[in-house]
Amino acid sequence: PGAAEKVTFQAADGVKLVGRLYGDGDVGVVLAHMGRPGDTLTDWAPLSRELAKRGYMALAYNRRGVCTTPEPERECSAGFSDFASSWNDVVGAAGYLRATGAKNVVLVGASIGAMASLHALAEGAVEASAFIEIGGVNHESGYSFSRRNLQALEGHKLFVSSVGDYYDAAPAAREWHRWAEEPKQLELLPGVAHGTDMLIASQPTARPLTEL
């Protein structure tokens, strides 16, 4: 379950993306990474392996215009890095998991990955049994969400941030949780780490967040 298969697939608008597929199962988990320089699919590796061990199929992918480094493991998704268009990547990843055998899909996103996933859901471009956002921020990077958007979400919803997130993600998590309908859950963990930085082994949030 710890081994990853390198895969390619297309975003909803046809951009070719690269990813790594872990495990198998009826439930497929899309893992959308953050947007800072150096953030890639590898940020999800520990969680991806854990999901595979627990019987899930997990797909971590490089957002459009992003490459995994260093050589020789350089894996590049086509296109240009564009936050506002990256929701198409989420839709393509979910479609790939369904084509690979997933009967249900869960969207998990960190920072811009969370915002792109939420936009795809709010626009009705993708269906998911559950949505997990880690460190998403409202009214940033081409994405803006209203009470109506959150109320329209179906399925289980988990909103996560560190209490002192330095991108100010905690207020967004509280607001989105307040607007969303049940079933929903809000978790504010100690510290200031942002998104998948909370999963770094040296962080006290790594194990609690993995269990969530």
QUIJO-V921848 format. One record per residue. N is the residue number from 0. RES is the residue in one letter. SS is DSSP state (alpha for helix, beta for strand, coil for the rest). OMEGA is omega in whole degrees, 0 to 359 (NA if undefined). D_LAST is the distance of its C-alpha to the last C-alpha in whole Angstrom. Layout:
BEGIN
n->N res->RES ss->SS omega->OMEGA d_last->D_LAST
n->N res->RES ss->SS omega->OMEGA d_last->D_LAST
END
This chain:
BEGIN
n->0 res->P ss->coil omega->182 d_last->20
n->1 res->G ss->coil omega->182 d_last->20
n->2 res->A ss->coil omega->180 d_last->23
n->3 res->A ss->beta omega->174 d_last->22
n->4 res->E ss->beta omega->177 d_last->25
n->5 res->K ss->beta omega->184 d_last->27
n->6 res->V ss->beta omega->172 d_last->27
n->7 res->T ss->beta omega->178 d_last->29
n->8 res->F ss->beta omega->182 d_last->28
n->9 res->Q ss->beta omega->170 d_last->30
n->10 res->A ss->coil omega->183 d_last->28
n->11 res->A ss->coil omega->179 d_last->29
n->12 res->D ss->coil omega->171 d_last->32
n->13 res->G ss->coil omega->179 d_last->33
n->14 res->V ss->coil omega->181 d_last->32
n->15 res->K ss->beta omega->183 d_last->31
n->16 res->L ss->beta omega->175 d_last->28
n->17 res->V ss->beta omega->180 d_last->27
n->18 res->G ss->beta omega->174 d_last->24
n->19 res->R ss->beta omega->183 d_last->22
n->20 res->L ss->beta omega->181 d_last->21
n->21 res->Y ss->beta omega->172 d_last->19
n->22 res->G ss->coil omega->174 d_last->19
n->23 res->D ss->coil omega->182 d_last->20
n->24 res->G ss->coil omega->181 d_last->19
n->25 res->D ss->coil omega->180 d_last->20
n->26 res->V ss->beta omega->178 d_last->16
n->27 res->G ss->beta omega->182 d_last->17
n->28 res->V ss->beta omega->175 d_last->14
n->29 res->V ss->beta omega->181 d_last->16
n->30 res->L ss->beta omega->183 d_last->15
n->31 res->A ss->beta omega->189 d_last->17
n->32 res->H ss->coil omega->183 d_last->18
n->33 res->M ss->coil omega->189 d_last->19
n->34 res->G ss->coil omega->179 d_last->23
n->35 res->R ss->coil omega->174 d_last->24
n->36 res->P ss->coil omega->181 d_last->27
n->37 res->G ss->coil omega->176 d_last->25
n->38 res->D ss->coil omega->182 d_last->22
n->39 res->T ss->coil omega->177 d_last->22
n->40 res->L ss->alpha omega->182 d_last->20
n->41 res->T ss->alpha omega->179 d_last->20
n->42 res->D ss->alpha omega->181 d_last->17
n->43 res->W ss->alpha omega->189 d_last->15
n->44 res->A ss->alpha omega->181 d_last->16
n->45 res->P ss->alpha omega->180 d_last->14
n->46 res->L ss->alpha omega->178 d_last->11
n->47 res->S ss->alpha omega->179 d_last->14
n->48 res->R ss->alpha omega->180 d_last->15
n->49 res->E ss->alpha omega->177 d_last->12
n->50 res->L ss->alpha omega->179 d_last->12
n->51 res->A ss->alpha omega->180 d_last->15
n->52 res->K ss->alpha omega->183 d_last->15
n->53 res->R ss->coil omega->171 d_last->13
n->54 res->G ss->coil omega->177 d_last->16
n->55 res->Y ss->coil omega->171 d_last->15
n->56 res->M ss->beta omega->185 d_last->17
n->57 res->A ss->beta omega->178 d_last->16
n->58 res->L ss->beta omega->171 d_last->18
n->59 res->A ss->beta omega->184 d_last->18
n->60 res->Y ss->beta omega->173 d_last->21
n->61 res->N ss->coil omega->175 d_last->23
n->62 res->R ss->coil omega->180 d_last->24
n->63 res->R ss->coil omega->178 d_last->28
n->64 res->G ss->coil omega->183 d_last->30
n->65 res->V ss->coil omega->178 d_last->28
n->66 res->C ss->beta omega->170 d_last->28
n->67 res->T ss->beta omega->179 d_last->27
n->68 res->T ss->coil omega->1 d_last->29
n->69 res->P ss->coil omega->173 d_last->31
n->70 res->E ss->coil omega->2 d_last->33
n->71 res->P ss->coil omega->184 d_last->34
n->72 res->E ss->coil omega->182 d_last->30
n->73 res->R ss->coil omega->179 d_last->31
n->74 res->E ss->beta omega->186 d_last->29
n->75 res->C ss->beta omega->168 d_last->30
n->76 res->S ss->coil omega->183 d_last->29
n->77 res->A ss->coil omega->177 d_last->32
n->78 res->G ss->coil omega->180 d_last->33
n->79 res->F ss->coil omega->179 d_last->33
n->80 res->S ss->coil omega->183 d_last->30
n->81 res->D ss->coil omega->184 d_last->30
n->82 res->F ss->alpha omega->187 d_last->27
n->83 res->A ss->alpha omega->179 d_last->28
n->84 res->S ss->alpha omega->189 d_last->29
n->85 res->S ss->coil omega->175 d_last->25
n->86 res->W ss->alpha omega->176 d_last->24
n->87 res->N ss->alpha omega->178 d_last->26
n->88 res->D ss->alpha omega->178 d_last->24
n->89 res->V ss->alpha omega->180 d_last->21
n->90 res->V ss->alpha omega->179 d_last->24
n->91 res->G ss->alpha omega->179 d_last->25
n->92 res->A ss->alpha omega->178 d_last->22
n->93 res->A ss->alpha omega->178 d_last->21
n->94 res->G ss->alpha omega->178 d_last->25
n->95 res->Y ss->alpha omega->180 d_last->25
n->96 res->L ss->alpha omega->178 d_last->22
n->97 res->R ss->alpha omega->179 d_last->24
n->98 res->A ss->alpha omega->181 d_last->27
n->99 res->T ss->alpha omega->175 d_last->25
n->100 res->G ss->coil omega->180 d_last->25
n->101 res->A ss->coil omega->177 d_last->21
n->102 res->K ss->coil omega->177 d_last->22
n->103 res->N ss->beta omega->181 d_last->19
n->104 res->V ss->beta omega->174 d_last->17
n->105 res->V ss->beta omega->177 d_last->14
n->106 res->L ss->beta omega->176 d_last->14
n->107 res->V ss->beta omega->180 d_last->12
n->108 res->G ss->beta omega->177 d_last->14
n->109 res->A ss->beta omega->177 d_last->14
n->110 res->S ss->coil omega->181 d_last->17
n->111 res->I ss->alpha omega->176 d_last->20
n->112 res->G ss->alpha omega->176 d_last->18
n->113 res->A ss->alpha omega->182 d_last->16
n->114 res->M ss->alpha omega->177 d_last->19
n->115 res->A ss->alpha omega->179 d_last->21
n->116 res->S ss->alpha omega->180 d_last->18
n->117 res->L ss->alpha omega->178 d_last->19
n->118 res->H ss->alpha omega->180 d_last->22
n->119 res->A ss->alpha omega->178 d_last->23
n->120 res->L ss->alpha omega->183 d_last->21
n->121 res->A ss->alpha omega->180 d_last->23
n->122 res->E ss->coil omega->181 d_last->26
n->123 res->G ss->coil omega->181 d_last->26
n->124 res->A ss->coil omega->182 d_last->26
n->125 res->V ss->coil omega->175 d_last->23
n->126 res->E ss->coil omega->180 d_last->21
n->127 res->A ss->coil omega->177 d_last->18
n->128 res->S ss->coil omega->180 d_last->16
n->129 res->A ss->beta omega->179 d_last->13
n->130 res->F ss->beta omega->178 d_last->12
n->131 res->I ss->beta omega->178 d_last->10
n->132 res->E ss->beta omega->181 d_last->11
n->133 res->I ss->beta omega->176 d_last->11
n->134 res->G ss->coil omega->175 d_last->14
n->135 res->G ss->coil omega->181 d_last->16
n->136 res->V ss->coil omega->181 d_last->20
n->137 res->N ss->coil omega->176 d_last->22
n->138 res->H ss->coil omega->179 d_last->26
n->139 res->E ss->beta omega->169 d_last->26
n->140 res->S ss->coil omega->177 d_last->27
n->141 res->G ss->coil omega->181 d_last->28
n->142 res->Y ss->beta omega->178 d_last->26
n->143 res->S ss->coil omega->187 d_last->26
n->144 res->F ss->coil omega->182 d_last->24
n->145 res->S ss->coil omega->175 d_last->26
n->146 res->R ss->alpha omega->181 d_last->25
n->147 res->R ss->alpha omega->179 d_last->26
n->148 res->N ss->alpha omega->183 d_last->24
n->149 res->L ss->alpha omega->180 d_last->21
n->150 res->Q ss->alpha omega->182 d_last->22
n->151 res->A ss->coil omega->183 d_last->23
n->152 res->L ss->coil omega->176 d_last->20
n->153 res->E ss->coil omega->178 d_last->19
n->154 res->G ss->coil omega->181 d_last->16
n->155 res->H ss->beta omega->183 d_last->13
n->156 res->K ss->beta omega->179 d_last->12
n->157 res->L ss->beta omega->181 d_last->9
n->158 res->F ss->beta omega->188 d_last->10
n->159 res->V ss->beta omega->172 d_last->9
n->160 res->S ss->beta omega->166 d_last->12
n->161 res->S ss->beta omega->185 d_last->13
n->162 res->V ss->coil omega->183 d_last->16
n->163 res->G ss->coil omega->182 d_last->19
n->164 res->D ss->coil omega->187 d_last->18
n->165 res->Y ss->coil omega->170 d_last->21
n->166 res->Y ss->coil omega->178 d_last->21
n->167 res->D ss->coil omega->180 d_last->21
n->168 res->A ss->alpha omega->182 d_last->18
n->169 res->A ss->alpha omega->177 d_last->17
n->170 res->P ss->alpha omega->178 d_last->19
n->171 res->A ss->alpha omega->179 d_last->19
n->172 res->A ss->alpha omega->179 d_last->15
n->173 res->R ss->alpha omega->182 d_last->17
n->174 res->E ss->alpha omega->180 d_last->20
n->175 res->W ss->alpha omega->178 d_last->18
n->176 res->H ss->alpha omega->180 d_last->16
n->177 res->R ss->alpha omega->182 d_last->19
n->178 res->W ss->alpha omega->187 d_last->21
n->179 res->A ss->coil omega->176 d_last->19
n->180 res->E ss->coil omega->174 d_last->19
n->181 res->E ss->coil omega->357 d_last->17
n->182 res->P ss->coil omega->182 d_last->15
n->183 res->K ss->beta omega->181 d_last->13
n->184 res->Q ss->beta omega->177 d_last->10
n->185 res->L ss->beta omega->178 d_last->11
n->186 res->E ss->beta omega->175 d_last->9
n->187 res->L ss->beta omega->186 d_last->11
n->188 res->L ss->beta omega->183 d_last->11
n->189 res->P ss->coil omega->173 d_last->14
n->190 res->G ss->coil omega->182 d_last->16
n->191 res->V ss->coil omega->185 d_last->18
n->192 res->A ss->coil omega->184 d_last->16
n->193 res->H ss->coil omega->173 d_last->16
n->194 res->G ss->alpha omega->183 d_last->14
n->195 res->T ss->alpha omega->171 d_last->13
n->196 res->D ss->alpha omega->178 d_last->15
n->197 res->M ss->alpha omega->181 d_last->12
n->198 res->L ss->alpha omega->178 d_last->11
n->199 res->I ss->coil omega->189 d_last->15
n->200 res->A ss->coil omega->182 d_last->15
n->201 res->S ss->coil omega->181 d_last->18
n->202 res->Q ss->coil omega->177 d_last->15
n->203 res->P ss->coil omega->180 d_last->14
n->204 res->T ss->alpha omega->188 d_last->10
n->205 res->A ss->alpha omega->182 d_last->10
n->206 res->R ss->alpha omega->178 d_last->9
n->207 res->P ss->alpha omega->180 d_last->6
n->208 res->L ss->alpha omega->177 d_last->5
n->209 res->T ss->alpha omega->180 d_last->5
n->210 res->E ss->alpha omega->176 d_last->4
n->211 res->L ss->coil omega->NA d_last->0
END
